[in-house]
Amino acid sequence: MDGIINDEIVLCAASAYEEKFYLNPEFDQLPESVRQELQIMCVLYTADVGGILMLVFDDAGNLELKVDHKEDDFAFDEIGSVLKIKELQQTKRELFESLETFFKVFYLGEDFEEESTPGE
């Protein structure tokens, strides 16, 4: 696996089927705490609802959480999956935004712009 699927770059993935976590080696320079947080988040997700969770960057640098499962996996919790993804998008919003900024600056070559809060 080279980390690229359909013009998307895989940041990391976890599989309940293989009980494995994958972090794309291109992101080894991320701080250890971030790598650990990603691993814990992905592994807990797959342990909770099953299937496969992938975090991928699209060609614009947006981070997407993609879920897949085997067709004959009747233990996969589809409703739980949707709820868990929504929960992760809320609770990990700062982490995901930071990862998007990191990707846009280091991989897409965009200029880093500090977001200013209104009234500054």
Secondary structure as the mmCIF struct_conf table of DSSP 4:
data_model
#
loop_
_struct_conf.conf_type_id
_struct_conf.id
_struct_conf.beg_label_comp_id
_struct_conf.beg_label_asym_id
_struct_conf.beg_label_seq_id
_struct_conf.end_label_comp_id
_struct_conf.end_label_asym_id
_struct_conf.end_label_seq_id
BEND BEND1 GLY A 3 GLY A 3
STRN STRN1 ILE A 4 ILE A 5
TURN_TY1_P TURN_TY1_P1 ASN A 6 ASP A 7
STRN STRN2 GLU A 8 SER A 15
TURN_TY1_P TURN_TY1_P2 ALA A 16 GLU A 19
STRN STRN3 LYS A 20 LEU A 23
HELX_RH_3T_P HELX_RH_3T_P1 PRO A 25 PHE A 27
TURN_TY1_P TURN_TY1_P3 ASP A 28 GLN A 29
BEND BEND2 LEU A 30 LEU A 30
HELX_RH_AL_P HELX_RH_AL_P1 GLU A 32 VAL A 49
BEND BEND3 GLY A 51 GLY A 51
STRN STRN4 ILE A 52 PHE A 57
TURN_TY1_P TURN_TY1_P4 ASP A 59 ALA A 60
BEND BEND4 GLY A 61 GLY A 61
STRN STRN5 LEU A 63 ASP A 68
TURN_TY1_P TURN_TY1_P5 GLU A 71 ASP A 72
TURN_TY1_P TURN_TY1_P6 PHE A 74 ALA A 75
HELX_RH_AL_P HELX_RH_AL_P2 GLU A 78 THR A 91
TURN_TY1_P TURN_TY1_P7 LYS A 92 LYS A 92
HELX_RH_AL_P HELX_RH_AL_P3 ARG A 93 PHE A 106
TURN_TY1_P TURN_TY1_P8 TYR A 107 TYR A 107
BEND BEND5 LEU A 108 LEU A 108
HELX_LH_PP_P HELX_LH_PP_P1 GLU A 110 PHE A 112
HELX_LH_PP_P HELX_LH_PP_P2 GLU A 114 THR A 117
TURN_TY1_P TURN_TY1_P9 PRO A 118 GLY A 119
#
